Amino acid sequence: MDLSPTSVLLCPPLDISHSSAGGVIFDSSSLRQQTTIPKAFIWPSSDRPAATEELDAPVVDLGGFFHGDEESTMRAAKLVANACERHGFFQVVNHGVSELLARDALDFTDEFFRLPLCDKLRARRKPGGVWGYSGAHADRFSSKLPWKETLSFGYREAAGSERVVIDYFVSVLGEEFERMGLAYQMYCEAMTGLSLAIMELLAISLGADRMTYREFFDDSRSIMRCNYYPPCQEPEMTLGTGPHCDPTALTILQQDHVGGLEVFSGRAWRYVRPVHNALVVNIGDTFMALSNGRYKSCLHRAVVNRHRERRSLAFFVCPREDKVIRPPPPPSSSEDVGGGPRLYPDFTWAQFMDFTQRHYRADMRTLRSFAKWLESSSSATAT
């Protein structure tokens, strides 16, 4: 696999300003030759206040939990509960994911995004789809574009899924990408195992039966996303990822040492400091519904850097498409885990995914807007 700079010459000339569908093509090497960034990448100043303080996101040691130490497990559950009731972000260490495996996954992210643009476009995301390559999400939006490239693909825990990621890379990019697919296949398997452990810890922290969420997500349908944030000549004018809440259940993020993740908490943007060999975990809208709003899916974003590139790997944990999202009862009570009246109607992940992909650009109101949309759709169908 030739990834040298000279391989760029093998690509035919591309119109970097617009695609065949009329959207911007994000070719950062060409865009950086300009003195200013295109208007489509400029965000309103209200979305760009600087973060000056660090988020109080606890670093939770999972070592005792994995070794069956009850005292350590309850200590970890308390830290998780405190963070999730406030903003939904915490970091985990001694998580069992090999540091070598994590480094390989980041290295392959570098290899993919250094490919000539025409090669990356072979994996281009199809309209309405989730899997594939996207430059600045220009296939979906025409303004407030993020200064980044992404590669997304699915992973599921089911019979016959042993090569699902490998087969995707080979079918889309070619046989020479089998090693890349294998590295991501192994990474997704490790992330799935970790996510189920975290689901067990979340259940303990909420006072539910400890296996409730682990069993609910045992046949999960997750999404892996590789993010690349190139250096930007006007970082103060744009964002790498705009303010949003994740519609998925849980996100496990590996960020490199550059940093750039910020969370809106306490009426201010706060940065999440990278911790060596730690993974950032945050609650998504789907799990907020599963906890009846007790655990928060918080607004977050990514900023870019003038001189340094940034990479991150996001593993989005989703339930099987037909699973009904409703909070479970705690072991000793008939009330839901979150207590109080139900905040959200029952829904399936397929319904919520369709809403976020076709009807709504994710923000801090996504779940509330979806609930209203679902209720109005049900009313319309009933009449």
C-alpha positions in Angstrom: 0.0 0.0 0.0 1.7 3.2 -1.2 1.0 6.0 1.2 3.9 8.2 0.1 3.3 11.9 -0.9 4.1 11.0 -4.5 1.0 8.9 -4.7 -1.1 12.1 -4.8 0.1 12.5 -8.4 -1.8 9.4 -9.3 -5.2 11.1 -8.7 -6.9 13.1 -11.4 -7.4 16.8 -10.7 -10.3 17.5 -8.4 -12.5 20.6 -8.1 -11.9 21.3 -4.4 -14.6 23.9 -4.1 -17.6 21.9 -5.0 -18.7 18.3 -5.4 -20.9 16.9 -8.1 -23.8 17.2 -5.7 -23.1 20.9 -5.2 -21.4 20.7 -1.8 -18.0 21.6 -0.7 -15.2 19.0 -1.0 -13.0 19.2 2.0 -9.4 19.0 0.8 -7.5 20.5 3.7 -4.1 20.5 1.9 -5.6 22.8 -0.8 -7.8 24.8 1.5 -4.8 25.7 3.7 -3.2 27.5 0.7 -5.9 30.1 1.1 -5.4 33.0 3.6 -8.9 32.7 4.9 -11.3 29.7 5.3 -14.4 29.5 3.1 -17.5 31.1 4.4 -19.3 27.7 4.7 -16.8 26.8 7.6 -17.4 30.0 9.6 -19.6 29.5 12.7 -21.5 32.2 14.6 -19.6 33.8 17.3 -22.2 32.6 19.8 -21.0 29.1 19.1 -17.3 29.9 19.5 -16.7 31.2 23.1 -13.3 30.0 24.3 -13.1 27.4 27.1 -10.8 28.6 29.9 -11.4 26.1 32.6 -11.1 22.3 32.8 -14.1 20.1 33.2 -14.4 18.2 36.4 -14.5 14.8 34.7 -13.3 12.2 37.2 -10.7 9.6 36.2 -12.3 6.3 37.2 -10.1 3.3 37.9 -11.8 0.1 36.6 -9.1 -2.2 37.9 -10.9 -3.2 41.1 -14.2 -3.6 39.2 -12.6 -6.1 36.8 -11.1 -8.0 39.7 -14.4 -8.3 41.6 -13.4 -5.9 44.4 -16.8 -4.8 45.7 -15.4 -1.8 47.7 -13.5 -0.5 44.6 -16.6 -1.1 42.4 -18.9 0.9 44.7 -16.3 3.7 44.8 -16.1 3.7 41.0 -20.0 3.6 40.7 -20.2 6.7 43.0 -17.8 8.7 40.9 -19.7 7.7 37.8 -23.1 8.6 39.3 -21.8 12.0 40.4 -20.4 12.8 37.0 -23.4 11.5 35.0 -25.9 13.4 37.1 -24.0 16.7 36.4 -22.7 16.4 32.8 -22.4 12.8 31.7 -18.6 12.8 31.2 -15.9 10.7 32.9 -12.6 9.1 32.0 -11.6 5.5 32.6 -8.2 3.9 33.2 -7.1 0.3 33.8 -9.9 -0.4 31.3 -8.4 -3.6 29.8 -7.9 -2.2 26.3 -4.4 -2.9 25.1 -2.3 0.3 24.7 -0.7 -1.3 21.6 -4.1 -2.0 20.0 -5.2 1.6 20.7 -2.0 3.0 19.2 -2.4 0.8 16.1 -5.9 2.0 15.6 -4.7 5.7 15.7 -1.8 4.9 13.4 -4.2 3.4 10.8 -6.3 6.5 11.1 -3.3 8.5 10.1 -2.7 6.2 7.1 -6.3 6.5 5.9 -6.5 10.3 6.1 -3.1 10.7 4.4 -4.4 8.9 1.3 -5.0 11.0 -1.8 -8.5 12.5 -1.7 -9.6 10.5 -4.7 -8.8 7.3 -2.8 -10.7 8.4 0.3 -13.7 9.3 -1.9 -14.0 5.6 -2.9 -15.4 5.1 0.6 -17.7 8.1 0.4 -20.8 8.0 2.5 -24.0 7.5 0.6 -26.9 10.0 1.1 -28.9 9.1 4.1 -26.3 6.6 5.2 -24.1 6.4 8.3 -21.1 4.3 7.0 -18.4 5.8 4.9 -16.0 8.8 4.4 -17.2 12.4 4.8 -15.3 15.6 4.4 -16.8 18.3 6.7 -20.2 16.6 6.5 -20.7 18.6 3.3 -22.9 15.8 1.9 -25.5 16.7 4.5 -25.1 20.4 5.2 -24.1 23.6 3.4 -23.3 26.0 6.3 -21.6 25.8 9.7 -19.4 23.0 8.3 -17.0 21.3 10.7 -13.3 21.5 10.0 -12.7 17.8 9.9 -12.8 14.5 8.0 -14.5 11.3 9.3 -14.6 7.7 8.4 -17.5 5.7 9.9 -18.4 2.1 9.8 -20.6 -0.3 11.8 -19.9 -3.1 14.2 -22.3 -5.7 15.7 -22.0 -8.5 18.2 -23.7 -11.4 16.4 -23.0 -14.7 14.8 -21.1 -14.2 11.5 -19.8 -10.8 12.6 -16.2 -11.9 13.0 -15.2 -10.2 9.7 -17.8 -7.4 9.4 -15.2 -4.6 9.6 -12.6 -6.4 7.6 -15.1 -7.1 4.9 -16.2 -3.5 4.8 -12.7 -2.2 4.2 -11.9 -4.8 1.6 -15.1 -4.3 -0.3 -14.9 -0.5 -0.3 -11.2 0.1 -0.6 -9.6 -3.1 -1.8 -7.7 -6.2 -0.6 -4.6 -4.1 0.3 -6.7 -2.6 3.2 -7.3 -5.9 4.9 -4.8 -5.2 7.7 -6.4 -1.8 8.4 -9.8 -3.6 8.6 -8.4 -6.2 10.9 -7.0 -3.6 13.3 -10.3 -1.8 13.5 -12.2 -5.2 13.9 -10.0 -6.0 16.9 -10.4 -2.5 18.3 -14.2 -2.7 18.0 -14.3 -6.0 19.7 -12.3 -4.5 22.6 -14.5 -1.5 22.8 -17.6 -3.7 22.8 -16.3 -5.7 25.8 -15.5 -2.5 27.6 -18.8 -0.9 26.8 -20.7 -3.9 28.4 -18.5 -3.6 31.5 -19.4 0.2 31.7 -23.1 -0.7 31.2 -22.8 -3.0 34.3 -21.2 -0.2 36.3 -23.9 2.3 35.2 -26.6 -0.1 36.4 -24.9 -0.4 39.8 -24.6 3.4 40.0 -28.3 3.8 39.2 -29.4 1.2 41.7 -30.8 -1.1 39.0 -30.1 -4.8 38.7 -26.4 -4.9 37.7 -27.0 -7.0 34.6 -29.9 -4.9 33.2 -28.0 -2.7 30.8 -25.4 -5.3 30.0 -28.0 -7.7 28.8 -29.9 -5.0 27.0 -26.8 -4.1 24.9 -25.4 -7.6 24.6 -26.4 -7.7 20.9 -25.5 -4.0 20.3 -25.2 -2.4 16.9 -22.4 0.1 17.3 -20.8 2.7 15.1 -17.1 3.4 14.9 -15.9 6.8 13.7 -12.3 7.9 13.0 -12.0 11.7 13.2 -9.2 13.8 11.7 -8.9 17.5 12.4 -6.3 19.2 10.2 -4.5 22.4 11.2 -6.6 25.4 10.4 -5.4 28.9 9.4 -8.3 30.6 11.3 -9.2 28.2 14.2 -11.0 31.0 16.0 -13.6 31.2 13.2 -14.6 27.6 13.0 -15.1 24.4 14.9 -13.9 20.8 14.4 -17.3 19.5 15.6 -20.2 21.8 16.3 -22.1 21.8 19.6 -24.2 18.6 19.9 -25.4 15.8 22.1 -24.7 12.3 21.0 -28.0 10.6 20.0 -26.5 7.1 20.8 -26.4 5.4 24.2 -22.8 5.7 25.1 -19.6 7.1 23.5 -16.1 5.8 24.3 -13.5 8.2 22.9 -9.8 7.8 22.5 -8.3 11.3 21.9 -4.7 11.9 21.2 -2.4 14.2 23.3 -3.3 17.3 21.4 -6.8 17.7 23.0 -9.7 19.7 21.7 -12.8 18.1 23.3 -14.9 20.7 25.2 -18.1 20.3 27.2 -20.8 22.8 28.1 -21.3 22.6 31.9 -22.1 25.2 34.5 -23.1 27.7 31.8 -19.6 27.7 30.3 -17.5 25.7 27.9 -14.8 23.6 29.7 -12.0 21.5 28.1 -11.4 17.8 28.8 -7.7 17.3 29.5 -6.2 14.2 27.7 -4.9 11.6 30.3 -2.4 9.1 29.2 -4.0 5.8 28.2 -7.4 6.9 29.5 -10.6 6.7 27.5 -13.3 9.4 27.7 -16.8 8.1 28.3 -20.0 10.1 27.9 -23.7 9.5 28.1 -25.8 9.9 25.0 -29.5 10.7 24.5 -30.5 7.1 24.3 -29.1 6.3 27.7 -30.5 9.5 29.1 -33.9 8.1 28.1 -33.0 4.7 29.6 -32.3 6.5 32.9 -35.5 8.7 32.6 -33.3 11.8 32.5 -31.4 11.1 35.6 -28.1 10.8 33.7 -27.3 13.7 31.4 -26.4 13.8 27.7 -24.4 17.0 27.7 -23.6 19.4 24.9 -20.0 19.1 23.6 -17.9 20.1 20.7 -14.3 19.9 19.3 -12.1 22.9 18.5 -9.2 22.9 16.0 -5.6 24.0 16.2 -3.6 26.4 14.0 -0.4 24.4 14.0 -1.2 20.8 15.0 -3.5 18.1 13.6 -5.7 16.1 16.0 -7.1 12.6 15.7 -9.7 10.8 17.8 -11.6 7.5 17.7 -15.2 7.5 18.8 -17.0 4.2 19.5 -20.8 4.9 19.6 -22.7 2.2 21.5 -26.2 1.7 20.1 -28.9 -0.9 21.0 -30.3 -3.3 18.4 -32.6 -1.4 16.1 -35.8 -3.0 17.3 -35.2 -2.8 21.0 -37.7 -0.6 22.9 -36.0 2.2 24.9 -37.7 2.6 28.3 -36.1 2.9 31.8 -36.0 -0.4 33.7 -37.4 -0.7 37.3 -34.9 -0.9 40.1 -34.7 -4.4 41.8 -36.7 -3.4 44.9 -39.3 -1.0 43.5 -42.1 -0.7 40.9 -40.9 2.8 40.0 -38.5 3.4 37.0 -34.8 3.9 37.7 -35.0 7.6 37.1 -37.9 8.0 39.5 -40.8 10.4 39.0 -43.1 10.6 35.9 -41.8 9.4 32.5 -40.0 12.2 30.6 -39.8 10.4 27.2 -42.1 8.0 25.4 -41.1 4.5 24.4 -39.2 4.4 21.1 -36.8 2.2 19.2 -33.3 3.0 18.1 -34.3 2.6 14.5 -36.9 5.4 15.0 -34.4 7.7 16.7 -31.6 7.0 14.2 -34.0 7.8 11.3 -35.0 11.1 13.0 -31.4 12.3 13.5 -30.3 11.3 9.9 -33.3 12.6 8.0 -35.1 15.2 10.0 -32.9 16.9 12.5 -29.3 18.2 13.0 -28.2 16.9 16.4 -28.0 19.6 19.2 -28.9 19.9 22.9 -32.6 19.6 22.1 -32.5 16.5 20.0 -34.2 14.1 22.4 -37.0 16.6 23.3 -37.6 17.4 19.7 -37.7 13.7 18.8 -40.2 13.0 21.6 -42.5 15.8 20.3 -42.0 14.5 16.7 -42.8 11.0 17.7 -45.9 12.0 19.6 -47.2 14.1 16.7 -46.5 11.3 14.2 -48.4 8.9 16.4 -51.3 11.3 16.7 -51.4 11.8 12.9 -51.3 8.0 12.3 -54.2 7.5 14.9 -56.4 10.0 13.1 
